[in-house]
Amino acid sequence: MQHLAIIPDGNRRWAKQNKLESFFGHQRGMEVVRYAIQACIKNSVKYLSFYTFSTENFRRSDIEKNYLFNLLVDGFTKNLPELISNGVRVCFIGDRALFPEKVRVAADHIEDQTKHLDKLQLNLLFCYGATAEITHAVKALAHKVKMGLLQPEEIDETKVHDELWTAAMPDPDLIIRTGGVVRLSNFMLYQSAYAEFSFLDCFWPEVTEDLLERSIQKFDAVKRNFGQ
């Protein structure tokens, strides 16, 4: 496996189940990210993508959004030395025009500090929506046609893929979603055409490193025919 993608669902429901404020669910969920990083490193997975904050998440309350932004910035800034020591490159993927200023500054710094690392690439899909990503790709191709740089008949799957925000990496091999929900929720719609899926009934804060490793190993036993 080259690329594991995760939709870490259920932070707020886990907190409610445990009679805690929702913020504690997000905090615990951030801690579980470390398990995923370690599982990928142990199993030589080169890319790990997290659905960190979707475009739809902007509908949440200002209090919760600000908490999530601060948790993201503080969490990854605090753990930057550990990420560097583990050879983890961090990339933020999404509509940067929507990034809050404090997240944009932190993202630029974290990316700059880890850009030379290559043991694992950790992608944080932030202010991300697959339909927005595909729309961006279509506009980019349309602009090239308008400028005479590309002919309509030259547009193929490769050229579409090359305009996606994830163009520099392979498509996900396995997508894991926790929380007992069976849908993609606007996550990597184009890239998931041949991905395997694992929908787990547990909430993201309940996930262990062992569970993630078993999911990776189960994928390795799957024979993928890609339509052949």
Backbone as CSV, one residue per row, in Angstrom:
resi,resn,N_x,N_y,N_z,CA_x,CA_y,CA_z,C_x,C_y,C_z
1,MET,0.836,-1.196,0.000,0.000,0.000,0.000,0.876,1.253,0.000
2,GLN,0.507,2.183,-0.871,1.222,3.451,-0.889,0.503,4.543,-0.113
3,HIS,-0.836,4.544,-0.168,-1.580,5.699,0.322,-2.798,5.255,1.130
4,LEU,-2.811,5.648,2.401,-3.952,5.422,3.288,-4.634,6.760,3.535
5,ALA,-5.950,6.790,3.343,-6.728,8.004,3.610,-7.754,7.703,4.697
6,ILE,-7.978,8.678,5.561,-8.848,8.458,6.720,-9.853,9.589,6.872
7,ILE,-11.118,9.201,7.077,-12.166,10.144,7.474,-12.425,9.879,8.955
8,PRO,-11.842,10.682,9.841,-11.902,10.391,11.283,-13.194,10.911,11.918
9,ASP,-14.252,10.152,11.756,-15.582,10.596,12.168,-15.909,10.104,13.580
10,GLY,-16.713,10.896,14.282,-17.257,10.458,15.568,-16.672,11.119,16.798
11,ASN,-15.866,12.171,16.624,-15.273,12.835,17.792,-16.345,13.389,18.732
12,ARG,-17.315,14.091,18.164,-18.344,14.712,19.004,-19.282,13.665,19.616
13,ARG,-19.605,12.628,18.835,-20.488,11.578,19.367,-19.796,10.794,20.478
14,TRP,-18.482,10.595,20.342,-17.729,9.921,21.404,-17.778,10.747,22.685
15,ALA,-17.594,12.058,22.545,-17.633,12.934,23.720,-19.012,12.896,24.381
16,LYS,-20.065,12.969,23.565,-21.421,12.940,24.110,-21.695,11.619,24.813
17,GLN,-21.248,10.520,24.221,-21.440,9.197,24.813,-20.760,9.103,26.165
18,ASN,-19.638,9.812,26.296,-18.878,9.787,27.552,-19.185,10.980,28.451
19,LYS,-20.301,11.676,28.125,-20.776,12.812,28.928,-19.699,13.903,29.078
20,LEU,-19.052,14.191,27.953,-18.014,15.222,27.919,-18.400,16.290,26.912
21,GLU,-17.805,17.464,27.060,-17.993,18.501,26.050,-17.376,18.023,24.734
22,SER,-17.927,18.487,23.623,-17.455,18.043,22.314,-15.976,18.335,22.095
23,PHE,-15.476,19.384,22.748,-14.065,19.755,22.585,-13.129,18.614,22.995
24,PHE,-13.543,17.849,24.018,-12.702,16.741,24.467,-12.625,15.646,23.403
25,GLY,-13.687,15.482,22.631,-13.657,14.511,21.552,-12.653,14.908,20.482
26,HIS,-12.635,16.189,20.136,-11.675,16.665,19.141,-10.240,16.532,19.658
27,GLN,-10.066,16.830,20.945,-8.731,16.734,21.539,-8.234,15.296,21.524
28,ARG,-9.102,14.379,21.924,-8.724,12.969,21.915,-8.477,12.493,20.479
29,GLY,-9.287,12.971,19.553,-9.109,12.601,18.155,-7.761,13.019,17.609
30,MET,-7.288,14.188,18.034,-5.967,14.662,17.608,-4.869,13.737,18.112
31,GLU,-5.033,13.205,19.311,-4.040,12.293,19.871,-3.979,10.986,19.081
32,VAL,-5.122,10.549,18.554,-5.170,9.288,17.810,-4.455,9.413,16.462
33,VAL,-4.328,10.626,15.963,-3.593,10.832,14.704,-2.183,10.244,14.821
34,ARG,-1.603,10.348,16.004,-0.242,9.811,16.218,-0.218,8.302,15.968
35,TYR,-1.285,7.595,16.369,-1.343,6.155,16.132,-1.303,5.851,14.634
36,ALA,-2.041,6.642,13.869,-2.081,6.421,12.429,-0.714,6.664,11.796
37,ILE,-0.036,7.696,12.267,1.307,7.995,11.752,2.245,6.826,12.033
38,GLN,2.222,6.332,13.250,3.117,5.232,13.617,2.776,3.955,12.852
39,ALA,1.479,3.685,12.668,1.074,2.492,11.925,1.556,2.560,10.483
40,CYS,1.486,3.737,9.895,1.944,3.895,8.508,3.454,3.727,8.405
41,ILE,4.173,4.305,9.334,5.632,4.179,9.315,6.041,2.712,9.473
42,LYS,5.397,2.001,10.403,5.735,0.595,10.641,5.460,-0.271,9.415
43,ASN,4.429,0.096,8.644,4.025,-0.716,7.501,4.477,-0.128,6.168
44,SER,5.415,0.817,6.227,6.032,1.411,5.030,5.019,2.059,4.092
45,VAL,3.945,2.599,4.649,2.992,3.379,3.857,3.587,4.774,3.660
46,LYS,3.603,5.256,2.435,4.312,6.501,2.121,3.445,7.756,2.222
47,TYR,2.108,7.591,2.114,1.205,8.748,2.155,0.046,8.455,3.101
48,LEU,-0.253,9.435,3.952,-1.365,9.335,4.890,-2.165,10.626,4.797
49,SER,-3.436,10.514,4.427,-4.281,11.696,4.260,-5.416,11.698,5.277
50,PHE,-5.622,12.850,5.911,-6.684,13.022,6.898,-7.668,14.088,6.438
51,TYR,-8.951,13.759,6.520,-10.003,14.744,6.260,-10.111,15.592,7.518
52,THR,-9.397,16.685,7.547,-9.234,17.465,8.771,-10.350,18.476,8.988
53,PHE,-10.714,19.192,7.926,-11.778,20.205,8.036,-12.369,20.399,6.648
54,SER,-13.647,20.074,6.502,-14.284,20.163,5.189,-14.865,21.552,4.965
55,THR,-15.196,21.852,3.713,-15.851,23.128,3.420,-17.202,23.195,4.125
56,GLU,-17.853,22.041,4.291,-19.146,22.018,4.984,-19.008,22.297,6.479
57,ASN,-17.832,22.037,7.046,-17.634,22.270,8.481,-17.718,23.746,8.859
58,PHE,-17.668,24.639,7.874,-17.812,26.064,8.168,-19.203,26.394,8.697
59,ARG,-20.145,25.463,8.559,-21.498,25.682,9.074,-21.578,25.529,10.590
60,ARG,-20.514,25.020,11.190,-20.515,24.829,12.644,-20.401,26.181,13.359
61,SER,-20.614,26.150,14.666,-20.586,27.398,15.436,-19.191,28.014,15.415
62,ASP,-19.128,29.331,15.592,-17.836,30.023,15.613,-16.963,29.512,16.752
63,ILE,-17.590,29.179,17.870,-16.831,28.690,19.022,-16.135,27.380,18.675
64,GLU,-16.880,26.451,18.062,-16.289,25.159,17.722,-15.242,25.302,16.625
65,LYS,-15.524,26.137,15.637,-14.555,26.334,14.555,-13.247,26.909,15.096
66,ASN,-13.346,27.911,15.921,-12.121,28.508,16.472,-11.351,27.519,17.323
67,TYR,-12.080,26.687,18.070,-11.398,25.656,18.859,-10.655,24.688,17.950
68,LEU,-11.314,24.262,16.866,-10.681,23.331,15.934,-9.454,23.950,15.272
69,PHE,-9.559,25.218,14.894,-8.415,25.883,14.265,-7.243,25.964,15.243
70,ASN,-7.529,26.347,16.495,-6.466,26.450,17.493,-5.864,25.082,17.810
71,LEU,-6.727,24.053,17.872,-6.248,22.702,18.167,-5.309,22.224,17.065
72,LEU,-5.667,22.500,15.832,-4.837,22.104,14.699,-3.492,22.809,14.729
73,VAL,-3.535,24.115,14.911,-2.297,24.900,14.920,-1.414,24.513,16.095
74,ASP,-1.999,24.505,17.291,-1.212,24.218,18.498,-0.713,22.773,18.502
75,GLY,-1.570,21.842,18.073,-1.196,20.434,18.104,-0.031,20.127,17.186
76,PHE,-0.096,20.596,15.954,0.965,20.267,15.012,2.218,21.114,15.231
77,THR,2.049,22.312,15.754,3.230,23.119,16.091,3.967,22.490,17.263
78,LYS,3.221,22.047,18.264,3.817,21.411,19.441,4.531,20.121,19.072
79,ASN,3.941,19.357,18.155,4.503,18.052,17.795,5.441,18.110,16.599
80,LEU,5.771,19.315,16.153,6.645,19.449,14.992,7.996,18.756,15.192
81,PRO,8.663,18.899,16.350,9.945,18.194,16.535,9.815,16.675,16.396
82,GLU,8.717,16.112,16.912,8.498,14.663,16.801,8.264,14.269,15.345
83,LEU,7.485,15.071,14.629,7.242,14.797,13.219,8.542,14.811,12.428
84,ILE,9.374,15.786,12.712,10.658,15.899,12.009,11.553,14.707,12.335
85,SER,11.612,14.322,13.609,12.468,13.197,14.002,12.001,11.884,13.379
86,ASN,10.693,11.788,13.069,10.148,10.589,12.440,10.165,10.660,10.918
87,GLY,10.692,11.752,10.373,10.797,11.888,8.923,9.476,12.152,8.226
88,VAL,8.546,12.842,8.915,7.205,13.075,8.374,7.115,14.456,7.726
89,ARG,6.814,14.447,6.447,6.542,15.694,5.739,5.062,16.017,5.862
90,VAL,4.723,17.262,6.189,3.332,17.663,6.364,2.925,18.591,5.221
91,CYS,1.792,18.270,4.596,1.257,19.094,3.513,-0.202,19.422,3.806
92,PHE,-0.570,20.670,3.660,-1.959,21.094,3.801,-2.582,21.161,2.413
93,ILE,-3.713,20.489,2.241,-4.362,20.406,0.936,-5.791,20.924,1.054
94,GLY,-6.114,21.907,0.225,-7.452,22.479,0.240,-7.443,23.865,-0.376
95,ASP,-8.527,24.585,-0.203,-8.663,25.934,-0.751,-8.008,26.925,0.199
96,ARG,-6.793,27.311,-0.119,-6.032,28.175,0.793,-6.679,29.543,0.965
97,ALA,-7.479,29.950,0.017,-8.167,31.233,0.153,-9.135,31.223,1.334
98,LEU,-9.532,30.039,1.773,-10.459,29.911,2.902,-9.745,29.704,4.239
99,PHE,-8.424,29.503,4.209,-7.687,29.264,5.454,-7.768,30.500,6.357
100,PRO,-8.144,30.329,7.634,-8.007,31.437,8.580,-6.533,31.847,8.663
101,GLU,-6.276,33.096,8.924,-4.912,33.619,8.879,-3.962,32.832,9.776
102,LYS,-4.388,32.495,10.996,-3.481,31.796,11.911,-3.146,30.393,11.395
103,VAL,-4.107,29.771,10.710,-3.837,28.453,10.141,-2.914,28.572,8.940
104,ARG,-3.128,29.606,8.129,-2.282,29.804,6.949,-0.822,30.013,7.353
105,VAL,-0.590,30.840,8.360,0.770,31.105,8.824,1.408,29.829,9.364
106,ALA,0.670,29.098,10.201,1.197,27.862,10.777,1.446,26.818,9.686
107,ALA,0.538,26.713,8.729,0.686,25.735,7.645,1.940,26.011,6.837
108,ASP,2.161,27.277,6.510,3.358,27.636,5.739,4.629,27.263,6.497
109,HIS,4.621,27.531,7.803,5.799,27.236,8.626,6.040,25.736,8.725
110,ILE,4.988,24.970,9.010,5.122,23.516,9.175,5.551,22.866,7.865
111,GLU,4.972,23.308,6.764,5.350,22.757,5.459,6.812,23.064,5.136
112,ASP,7.233,24.273,5.450,8.616,24.666,5.162,9.610,23.853,5.996
113,GLN,9.256,23.603,7.249,10.152,22.890,8.149,10.246,21.398,7.844
114,THR,9.268,20.865,7.132,9.241,19.412,6.877,9.379,19.058,5.394
115,LYS,9.572,20.029,4.534,9.541,19.776,3.085,10.648,18.841,2.606
116,HIS,11.711,18.689,3.387,12.838,17.845,2.974,12.690,16.399,3.443
117,LEU,11.638,16.087,4.178,11.479,14.757,4.770,10.698,13.837,3.831
118,ASP,10.998,12.536,3.891,10.375,11.644,2.908,10.015,10.248,3.427
119,LYS,10.014,10.066,4.735,9.623,8.750,5.243,8.114,8.560,5.120
120,LEU,7.362,9.605,5.410,5.912,9.583,5.297,5.439,10.986,4.963
121,GLN,4.518,11.093,4.015,3.896,12.387,3.732,2.518,12.402,4.358
122,LEU,2.338,13.297,5.314,1.067,13.452,6.016,0.303,14.609,5.387
123,ASN,-0.826,14.285,4.756,-1.645,15.298,4.100,-2.825,15.657,4.989
124,LEU,-2.950,16.936,5.313,-4.071,17.417,6.097,-5.028,18.125,5.155
125,LEU,-6.161,17.485,4.850,-7.123,18.070,3.934,-7.966,19.064,4.723
126,PHE,-7.658,20.326,4.531,-8.215,21.410,5.344,-8.901,22.407,4.419
127,CYS,-10.114,22.841,4.801,-10.937,23.662,3.895,-11.032,22.942,2.561
128,TYR,-11.294,21.647,2.646,-11.305,20.772,1.476,-12.709,20.255,1.201
129,GLY,-13.036,20.200,-0.069,-14.246,19.545,-0.529,-13.957,18.991,-1.915
130,ALA,-14.329,17.749,-2.173,-13.993,17.124,-3.452,-14.665,17.830,-4.622
131,THR,-15.909,18.276,-4.451,-16.579,18.966,-5.548,-15.898,20.295,-5.850
132,ALA,-15.417,20.979,-4.813,-14.672,22.227,-5.028,-13.354,21.943,-5.740
133,GLU,-12.707,20.842,-5.378,-11.449,20.447,-6.010,-11.657,20.146,-7.492
134,ILE,-12.714,19.404,-7.817,-12.993,19.056,-9.211,-13.362,20.313,-10.003
135,THR,-14.125,21.203,-9.381,-14.477,22.470,-10.037,-13.226,23.282,-10.340
136,HIS,-12.305,23.305,-9.390,-11.022,23.997,-9.594,-10.279,23.399,-10.787
137,ALA,-10.262,22.086,-10.891,-9.570,21.421,-11.997,-10.215,21.766,-13.339
138,VAL,-11.552,21.769,-13.377,-12.267,22.095,-14.609,-11.964,23.529,-15.041
139,LYS,-11.979,24.449,-14.092,-11.675,25.848,-14.408,-10.248,26.001,-14.934
140,ALA,-9.308,25.282,-14.322,-7.906,25.361,-14.756,-7.761,24.863,-16.188
141,LEU,-8.440,23.782,-16.524,-8.381,23.249,-17.883,-9.068,24.195,-18.871
142,ALA,-10.203,24.751,-18.456,-10.915,25.691,-19.320,-10.051,26.922,-19.609
143,HIS,-9.325,27.385,-18.604,-8.436,28.540,-18.792,-7.332,28.209,-19.789
144,LYS,-6.775,27.010,-19.703,-5.717,26.614,-20.636,-6.244,26.536,-22.064
145,VAL,-7.476,26.059,-22.220,-8.089,26.015,-23.547,-8.306,27.435,-24.069
146,LYS,-8.803,28.316,-23.203,-9.048,29.707,-23.592,-7.772,30.402,-24.026
147,MET,-6.657,30.087,-23.337,-5.374,30.722,-23.647,-4.660,30.064,-24.820
148,GLY,-5.258,29.010,-25.373,-4.653,28.325,-26.497,-3.533,27.381,-26.118
149,LEU,-3.424,27.067,-24.834,-2.374,26.172,-24.353,-2.786,24.705,-24.436
150,LEU,-4.062,24.477,-24.661,-4.584,23.114,-24.650,-5.785,23.038,-25.583
151,GLN,-5.877,21.960,-26.338,-7.036,21.727,-27.188,-8.040,20.840,-26.440
152,PRO,-9.344,21.096,-26.611,-10.350,20.291,-25.888,-10.161,18.793,-26.057
153,GLU,-9.797,18.369,-27.283,-9.637,16.934,-27.530,-8.413,16.351,-26.830
154,GLU,-7.540,17.210,-26.316,-6.358,16.739,-25.604,-6.643,16.443,-24.134
155,ILE,-7.807,16.846,-23.673,-8.161,16.629,-22.266,-8.500,15.161,-22.049
156,ASP,-7.764,14.518,-21.170,-8.010,13.125,-20.811,-7.961,12.985,-19.295
157,GLU,-8.066,11.764,-18.802,-8.090,11.545,-17.354,-6.805,12.030,-16.692
158,THR,-5.680,11.851,-17.376,-4.402,12.272,-16.799,-4.364,13.778,-16.610
159,LYS,-4.850,14.526,-17.605,-4.817,15.989,-17.504,-5.769,16.494,-16.428
160,VAL,-6.908,15.823,-16.259,-7.813,16.185,-15.169,-7.131,15.924,-13.832
161,HIS,-6.541,14.737,-13.699,-5.855,14.359,-12.454,-4.747,15.354,-12.118
162,ASP,-4.043,15.839,-13.146,-2.913,16.734,-12.920,-3.337,18.111,-12.402
163,GLU,-4.613,18.443,-12.518,-5.100,19.728,-12.015,-5.734,19.616,-10.633
164,LEU,-5.816,18.400,-10.096,-6.376,18.229,-8.753,-5.374,18.708,-7.708
165,TRP,-5.873,19.065,-6.541,-4.985,19.498,-5.449,-4.063,18.366,-5.004
166,THR,-4.442,17.131,-5.275,-3.657,15.957,-4.861,-2.799,15.401,-5.993
167,ALA,-2.575,16.184,-7.032,-1.913,15.681,-8.250,-0.528,15.102,-7.990
168,ALA,0.152,15.579,-6.967,1.539,15.172,-6.737,1.671,13.841,-6.002
169,MET,0.560,13.157,-5.767,0.631,11.907,-5.007,-0.251,10.845,-5.652
170,PRO,-0.013,9.567,-5.347,-0.881,8.511,-5.880,-2.261,8.568,-5.234
171,ASP,-3.245,8.041,-5.932,-4.591,7.969,-5.370,-4.591,7.032,-4.155
172,PRO,-5.524,7.221,-3.223,-5.556,6.343,-2.044,-5.849,4.902,-2.396
173,ASP,-5.136,4.002,-1.761,-5.391,2.576,-1.925,-6.520,2.121,-1.004
174,LEU,-6.538,2.668,0.195,-7.522,2.302,1.211,-8.053,3.560,1.871
175,ILE,-9.378,3.650,1.985,-10.015,4.747,2.710,-10.737,4.161,3.912
176,ILE,-10.361,4.622,5.094,-10.993,4.176,6.340,-11.894,5.296,6.850
177,ARG,-13.121,4.953,7.174,-14.005,5.911,7.841,-14.528,5.289,9.125
178,THR,-14.398,6.020,10.203,-14.913,5.568,11.492,-16.298,6.169,11.725
179,GLY,-16.908,5.810,12.842,-18.168,6.419,13.242,-19.409,5.700,12.787
180,GLY,-19.256,4.571,12.067,-20.415,3.804,11.655,-21.203,4.390,10.502
181,VAL,-20.650,5.407,9.839,-21.329,6.049,8.700,-20.719,5.524,7.410
182,VAL,-21.572,5.177,6.443,-21.101,4.586,5.191,-21.330,5.580,4.050
183,ARG,-20.445,6.550,3.940,-20.449,7.503,2.833,-19.119,8.236,2.826
184,LEU,-18.833,8.917,1.706,-17.566,9.636,1.553,-17.640,11.087,2.012
185,SER,-18.838,11.659,2.051,-19.006,13.034,2.526,-18.084,14.030,1.812
186,ASN,-18.080,13.968,0.478,-17.338,14.935,-0.327,-15.821,14.810,-0.142
187,PHE,-15.353,13.605,0.047,-13.926,13.352,0.283,-13.329,12.571,-0.880
188,MET,-12.354,13.162,-1.582,-11.584,12.497,-2.629,-12.470,11.703,-3.588
189,LEU,-13.490,12.324,-4.116,-14.427,11.624,-4.990,-13.760,11.131,-6.271
190,TYR,-12.939,11.950,-6.882,-12.269,11.563,-8.128,-11.211,10.498,-7.867
191,GLN,-10.462,10.671,-6.786,-9.319,9.799,-6.498,-9.722,8.430,-5.959
192,SER,-10.965,8.275,-5.531,-11.370,7.040,-4.848,-11.960,5.996,-5.788
193,ALA,-11.819,6.198,-7.095,-12.459,5.311,-8.075,-12.138,3.839,-7.843
194,TYR,-10.893,3.525,-7.491,-10.493,2.136,-7.277,-9.956,1.897,-5.863
195,ALA,-10.313,2.758,-4.945,-9.891,2.563,-3.560,-10.701,1.446,-2.907
196,GLU,-10.080,0.755,-1.977,-10.805,-0.157,-1.101,-11.352,0.670,0.065
197,PHE,-12.461,0.211,0.662,-13.086,0.961,1.746,-13.206,0.097,2.997
198,SER,-13.004,0.746,4.134,-13.203,0.088,5.420,-14.006,1.035,6.303
199,PHE,-15.259,0.676,6.575,-16.126,1.494,7.411,-16.198,0.844,8.791
200,LEU,-15.660,1.537,9.780,-15.567,0.998,11.132,-16.685,1.539,12.012
201,ASP,-17.236,0.673,12.856,-18.344,1.069,13.721,-17.898,1.898,14.920
202,CYS,-16.630,1.871,15.233,-16.143,2.622,16.394,-15.967,4.101,16.049
203,PHE,-15.945,4.953,17.073,-15.660,6.367,16.876,-14.155,6.563,16.742
204,TRP,-13.751,7.651,16.080,-12.321,7.880,15.868,-11.521,7.912,17.172
205,PRO,-11.992,8.552,18.242,-11.196,8.553,19.487,-10.983,7.171,20.090
206,GLU,-11.750,6.169,19.649,-11.613,4.806,20.173,-10.605,3.971,19.386
207,VAL,-10.110,4.495,18.286,-9.226,3.733,17.413,-7.861,3.542,18.063
208,THR,-7.308,2.354,17.890,-5.987,2.039,18.418,-5.002,1.833,17.267
209,GLU,-3.736,1.889,17.594,-2.716,1.631,16.584,-2.844,0.206,16.053
210,ASP,-3.193,-0.739,16.933,-3.346,-2.132,16.518,-4.475,-2.275,15.499
211,LEU,-5.590,-1.579,15.709,-6.711,-1.645,14.777,-6.306,-1.101,13.408
212,LEU,-5.547,-0.025,13.393,-5.093,0.545,12.129,-4.125,-0.395,11.421
213,GLU,-3.233,-0.994,12.174,-2.290,-1.935,11.571,-3.028,-3.140,10.983
214,ARG,-4.041,-3.630,11.678,-4.808,-4.766,11.166,-5.575,-4.384,9.897
215,SER,-6.048,-3.155,9.828,-6.743,-2.685,8.630,-5.792,-2.629,7.441
216,ILE,-4.568,-2.185,7.692,-3.560,-2.125,6.628,-3.204,-3.533,6.166
217,GLN,-3.007,-4.418,7.115,-2.623,-5.792,6.774,-3.754,-6.531,6.060
218,LYS,-4.992,-6.243,6.430,-6.141,-6.839,5.745,-6.181,-6.368,4.301
219,PHE,-5.882,-5.097,4.078,-5.840,-4.575,2.710,-4.767,-5.298,1.894
220,ASP,-3.621,-5.537,2.507,-2.515,-6.170,1.783,-2.879,-7.559,1.265
221,ALA,-3.884,-8.179,1.870,-4.305,-9.518,1.453,-5.357,-9.474,0.340
222,VAL,-5.816,-8.277,-0.009,-6.854,-8.147,-1.037,-6.229,-8.186,-2.426
223,LYS,-6.835,-8.969,-3.318,-6.407,-8.998,-4.715,-7.177,-7.948,-5.482
224,ARG,-6.475,-6.985,-6.054,-7.117,-5.871,-6.759,-6.961,-6.073,-8.266
225,ASN,-8.077,-6.149,-8.969,-8.059,-6.456,-10.398,-8.177,-5.214,-11.283
226,PHE,-8.639,-4.105,-10.716,-8.807,-2.856,-11.467,-9.601,-3.082,-12.760
227,GLY,-10.690,-3.838,-12.647,-11.582,-4.037,-13.778,-11.164,-5.127,-14.745
228,GLN,-10.032,-5.764,-14.516,-9.551,-6.776,-15.448,-10.165,-8.147,-15.156
